[in-house]
């Protein structure tokens, strides 16, 4: 379940990044849709970092070292 949540957040982040690219190419600076998509991407990234940090702090997620 935790993995699905993280993958879902990453999918939303990539979607918003692609949407911003599309809006930058099609709108030609006439609207703020690209800015809004990038703002949502930043918000989702921060929320994901906070959730992972809270999961580690609460013991729900156990981090492991590289190769171990």
C-alpha positions as CSV (number, residue, x, y, z in Angstrom):
1,X,0.0,0.0,0.0
2,X,2.8,2.4,0.9
3,X,4.5,1.7,-2.5
4,X,1.3,2.4,-4.4
5,X,0.9,5.7,-2.6
6,X,4.5,6.8,-3.5
7,X,4.1,5.6,-7.1
8,X,0.8,7.4,-7.4
9,X,2.4,10.6,-6.1
10,X,5.3,10.2,-8.6
11,X,2.8,9.6,-11.4
12,X,0.9,12.8,-10.5
13,X,4.2,14.8,-10.4
14,X,5.3,13.5,-13.8
15,X,1.8,14.2,-15.2
16,X,1.9,17.8,-14.0
17,X,5.4,18.3,-15.4
18,X,4.2,17.0,-18.8
19,X,1.1,19.2,-18.6
20,X,3.2,22.3,-17.9
21,X,5.4,21.5,-20.9
22,X,2.3,21.1,-23.1
23,X,0.9,24.3,-21.9
24,X,4.1,26.2,-22.4
25,X,4.2,24.9,-26.0
26,X,0.6,25.6,-26.9
27,X,-0.4,28.7,-24.9
28,X,2.6,30.9,-26.0
29,X,2.5,32.8,-22.7
30,X,-1.1,33.8,-23.0
31,X,-2.4,32.0,-19.9
32,X,-1.1,30.9,-16.5
33,X,-1.9,27.2,-16.9
34,X,1.8,26.3,-17.1
35,X,2.6,28.2,-13.9
36,X,-0.3,26.5,-12.1
37,X,0.8,23.0,-13.3
38,X,4.4,23.7,-12.0
39,X,3.0,25.0,-8.7
40,X,1.0,21.8,-8.3
41,X,4.0,19.8,-9.1
42,X,6.1,21.6,-6.4
43,X,3.3,21.2,-3.9
44,X,2.9,17.5,-4.6
45,X,6.7,17.0,-4.3
46,X,6.8,18.8,-0.9
47,X,3.8,16.8,0.3
48,X,5.5,13.5,-0.8
49,X,8.7,14.4,1.1
50,X,6.7,15.3,4.2
51,X,4.7,12.1,4.1
52,X,7.8,9.9,3.6
53,X,9.5,11.8,6.5
54,X,6.4,11.3,8.7
55,X,6.4,7.6,7.8
56,X,10.0,7.2,8.7
57,X,9.5,9.1,12.0
58,X,6.5,7.0,12.9
59,X,8.1,3.7,12.0
60,X,5.7,2.9,9.2
61,X,8.5,3.1,6.7
62,X,11.9,1.6,7.5
63,X,14.7,3.1,5.4
64,X,17.6,0.9,4.4
65,X,21.2,1.6,3.4
66,X,22.5,1.2,-0.1
67,X,23.1,-2.5,-0.9
68,X,21.8,-3.7,2.4
